[in-house]
Amino acid sequence: MANLSGVVQQLQKERDRAQEEVKGLNAALAALAGLKAGPARKRRTLSAAARRKMSLAQKARWARRTLGIEAPTARPKRTLSAAARRKVAAAQRARWAKVRAKQQKKAA
């Protein structure tokens, strides 16, 4: 019987702990229920004219895309002049010469 009373006491302690946990969960639910669900800021409304402008602009973009016409923002490919290419090549040769000099210095 002594063993049985110990089990009963242990079960009562577990019940009390579970009740406290349920109280905490209820408090958390009550706090969350008070919060407003949904977007915090108000959505902007557009006039019918603005919606129409946006619609026409989108339709024009779709038409350009389906017809294969490139967007007007695409820039033409740029090319370097011969003088600019020579300058770039000379600068690159100088950089490589510096790298090779460091490597030779390390090896020696």
Secondary structure, DSSP 4 states (H G I P E B T S, - for coil): -HHHHHHHHHHHHHHHHHHHHHHHHHHHHHHHHTSPPS-SSPPPP--HHHHHHHHHHHHHHHHHHHHTPPPTTPPPPP---HHHHHHHHHHHHHHHHHHHHHHHHHH-
